[in-house]
Amino acid sequence: MQTQIRLNDLDGAKEFVKAASKCDFDIDVYFNKIALDAKSILGMMSLDPRNTITVDFEGENANFSNVLAKYAVQ
């Protein structure tokens, strides 16, 4: 599945990584031509949180879904 999110600030990035880290499936994020592991706090903090990023994942986790919904781009 893919969705687009905007984290808005570093606290959003931390919340996103924390939720992603609790998932037992791979989660990748893409911005322009950059691909990162969503579970890497250093990788996520290297992105400008105001930009829209694409999240690619194959799995289900209620908490992670809630965080995605919170930061979803309409």
C-alpha positions in Angstrom: 0.0 0.0 0.0 1.1 3.6 -0.5 0.0 6.8 1.0 1.3 10.3 1.2 1.9 12.2 4.4 3.4 15.4 5.7 4.9 15.3 9.1 5.0 19.1 9.7 7.8 19.1 12.3 10.4 17.0 14.1 8.0 15.8 16.7 5.8 14.4 13.9 8.9 12.6 12.5 9.6 11.1 15.9 6.0 9.9 16.3 6.0 8.4 12.8 9.3 6.5 13.4 8.1 5.3 16.8 5.0 3.8 15.3 6.8 2.4 12.3 9.4 0.7 14.6 6.6 -1.3 16.3 5.5 -2.9 13.0 6.8 -6.3 12.0 6.8 -5.4 8.3 9.0 -3.2 6.1 8.1 0.4 5.6 9.9 2.6 3.1 9.5 6.4 2.5 10.3 8.2 -0.7 10.9 11.9 -1.4 12.0 12.9 -4.8 14.6 10.3 -5.7 15.5 9.4 -2.1 14.4 6.2 -0.5 14.7 5.6 3.2 13.8 3.1 5.9 10.9 4.6 7.8 12.2 3.0 11.0 15.4 5.0 10.9 15.2 8.1 13.0 18.3 9.6 11.5 17.0 9.0 8.0 13.6 10.5 8.7 15.1 13.5 10.4 17.3 14.2 7.4 14.2 15.0 5.4 12.4 18.4 5.6 9.3 17.4 7.5 7.2 20.1 5.7 7.5 18.2 2.4 5.1 15.5 1.3 6.6 12.1 1.4 5.3 8.8 0.0 5.0 5.8 2.5 5.1 2.3 1.0 4.3 -0.7 3.2 2.8 -4.2 3.1 1.2 -4.9 6.4 -1.4 -3.9 9.0 -0.9 -2.3 12.4 -3.7 -0.2 14.0 -1.3 2.3 15.7 0.6 2.8 12.5 -2.6 3.3 10.6 -3.7 5.9 13.1 -0.4 7.8 12.7 -0.7 7.7 8.9 -4.2 9.0 9.1 -3.1 11.9 11.4 -0.5 13.1 8.9 -2.2 12.1 5.6 -2.2 14.6 2.8 -5.7 15.3 1.6 
